[in-house]
């Protein structure tokens, strides 16, 4: 398949907030195209939270409590380059 990589294989992402460079839909597609999984809720299985502006405070607290890295849209885009 064209454009598919395994860069994010075995990693689960939660997408939260509003993004500037790409839409949430595109962000989720990028995760899946690179072998990652998208989850709607944060759990101990979450690898990263990709946070845009207006990320829900409860999601932020949960990620902090579980020690899950919160990355920006730019950091995410760097991971898949």
N, C-alpha and C positions, 0 to 999 in steps of 0.2 A: 504493500500500500504506500502510496506517495506521501511523503512528509511524516510518516510514523516513526517514532524512535522509542527506545526503551529507557530514556534518560530518567524517567520518574518511576520506573518499575518498582512495585512493592511499596509505594508511598501513597498515603491518603491525605487529601487536601480538603479543607473546609474554606469556602469562599464567602467573605462577609464584607458588606459595605458597597460603596460606589466607586467605580474605577474611571480613570481619565483616558488612558491610552487605548484600552480595548474594553469591549462590553463584558459583562459577567458571563454571558453565553459563550463568547469567544474564549474567555479565560478558562471556562470549564472544558471547552472543546480542546484547548491547548493541553490541558492536564491529561485528558483521555488520549489524545493523539500521541503523547509522549509516554504512555504506558501507566500513568497514575490513575488513581480512583478519586472521585469526588463524593464527599459525604455532606449531608445537610447539617449534621450535628457533631459537635466536638466530643470526642471520647479519648480514652487512653490509647486507642488505635490511630488517632490522628497524627500525621507526621508534621504537617505545617498548617498554619492558618494564613491564608492570603488576605490581608486586610486593606480595604480601600478606605475612603473617608466615610464617616458615620458608621463605623463598625459598631455593632451592638455591644454595650458595656457588659452585658451578662456573658457574651461570648468571650470578650477579652478577659474577664475575671476567670472564666472556666479554663481558658488556655493557660493563663498565668498559674492557676492552681495546679494544673496537670503538668506544667513545665514544657508546654508545647511552643516551639518557636513561632512567633508572629512575624511574617515577612510582608514587605510592601509589594505592590504591583511591579515596580522596577526590579526588585530582588528576584521575583518569580521569573520575569522575562529573561534575566541574566542566566538563571538556572537552565532554561531550555534553549539558549542560543547555541 
